[in-house]
Amino acid sequence: MMDLSLPFNAHVFAQNYDSWKKDARSVSREWQLFFQGFEMGMGPQGELPGVCSRDQVLLQGRVEELIHRYRDLGHLLACLDPLVSCPMDHPLL
């Protein structure tokens, strides 16, 4: 079993990974399972899946900011009087 109390050692990781790539049975069962999951998480060209472009990140940030504003300011805009029409615009939303 892997000793997780030891600090991470990139050399040991790389050495075990190279050994596993050559022959999966050359490393312990724990390393075999780890590297199987590690490979599963990699994309077809060895890239991590889910990497977004700059525009996608900016758009996601705007969506999250809008959600935050509705949560933070929504109670101020709540229309509790059913006999009055409610304003639906606010400069901060």
C-alpha positions as CSV (number, residue, x, y, z in Angstrom):
1,M,0.0,0.0,0.0
2,M,1.2,3.5,-0.8
3,D,2.5,5.5,2.1
4,L,0.7,8.8,1.8
5,S,2.5,10.4,4.8
6,L,5.6,10.8,2.7
7,P,6.0,14.1,0.7
8,F,5.3,13.9,-3.0
9,N,8.4,12.9,-5.0
10,A,8.1,13.6,-8.8
11,H,11.0,11.4,-9.6
12,V,9.4,8.3,-8.0
13,F,6.1,9.2,-9.7
14,A,7.8,9.5,-13.1
15,Q,9.8,6.3,-12.6
16,N,6.7,4.3,-11.6
17,Y,4.7,5.8,-14.5
18,D,7.4,4.8,-17.0
19,S,7.5,1.3,-15.5
20,W,3.7,1.0,-15.7
21,K,3.7,2.2,-19.3
22,K,6.1,-0.6,-20.2
23,D,4.5,-3.4,-18.1
24,A,1.5,-2.7,-15.8
25,R,2.4,-5.6,-13.6
26,S,5.8,-4.2,-12.8
27,V,4.3,-1.8,-10.2
28,S,2.1,-2.4,-7.2
29,R,-1.7,-2.8,-7.5
30,E,-2.2,0.7,-6.0
31,W,0.0,2.3,-8.6
32,Q,-1.8,0.3,-11.3
33,L,-5.2,1.6,-10.3
34,F,-3.8,5.2,-9.9
35,F,-2.3,5.2,-13.4
36,Q,-5.4,3.7,-14.9
37,G,-7.4,6.6,-13.5
38,F,-4.7,9.0,-14.5
39,E,-4.8,7.8,-18.1
40,M,-8.6,7.8,-18.1
41,G,-8.6,11.5,-17.1
42,M,-6.4,12.4,-20.0
43,G,-7.9,13.3,-23.4
44,P,-7.2,11.5,-26.6
45,Q,-4.0,13.6,-27.4
46,G,-2.8,13.5,-23.8
47,E,-4.5,16.8,-22.9
48,L,-6.7,17.4,-20.0
49,P,-10.4,17.5,-20.9
50,G,-12.5,20.5,-20.1
51,V,-9.9,23.2,-20.8
52,C,-11.8,26.3,-21.8
53,S,-10.9,29.2,-24.1
54,R,-10.5,32.7,-22.7
55,D,-13.9,33.7,-24.1
56,Q,-15.6,30.8,-22.4
57,V,-14.0,31.6,-19.1
58,L,-15.1,35.3,-19.3
59,L,-18.6,34.3,-20.2
60,Q,-18.8,31.8,-17.3
61,G,-17.5,34.6,-15.0
62,R,-20.3,36.9,-16.2
63,V,-22.9,34.2,-15.6
64,E,-21.6,33.5,-12.1
65,E,-21.6,37.3,-11.3
66,L,-25.2,37.5,-12.4
67,I,-26.2,34.6,-10.2
68,H,-24.4,36.3,-7.3
69,R,-26.2,39.6,-7.9
70,Y,-29.6,37.9,-7.9
71,R,-28.8,36.1,-4.7
72,D,-27.3,39.1,-3.0
73,L,-29.8,41.7,-4.2
74,G,-32.9,39.7,-5.0
75,H,-34.6,40.3,-1.7
76,L,-34.4,44.0,-2.3
77,L,-36.4,43.6,-5.5
78,A,-38.9,41.2,-4.2
79,C,-42.5,42.4,-5.0
80,L,-44.6,41.4,-2.0
81,D,-47.8,43.4,-2.9
82,P,-49.9,41.4,-5.3
83,L,-52.0,44.5,-6.2
84,V,-49.1,46.5,-7.5
85,S,-47.1,45.8,-10.7
86,C,-43.5,45.0,-10.0
87,P,-40.6,46.7,-11.6
88,M,-38.4,44.2,-13.3
89,D,-35.4,46.3,-14.0
90,H,-32.6,47.3,-11.7
91,P,-29.2,48.9,-12.5
92,L,-27.2,46.3,-10.6
93,L,-28.8,43.3,-12.2
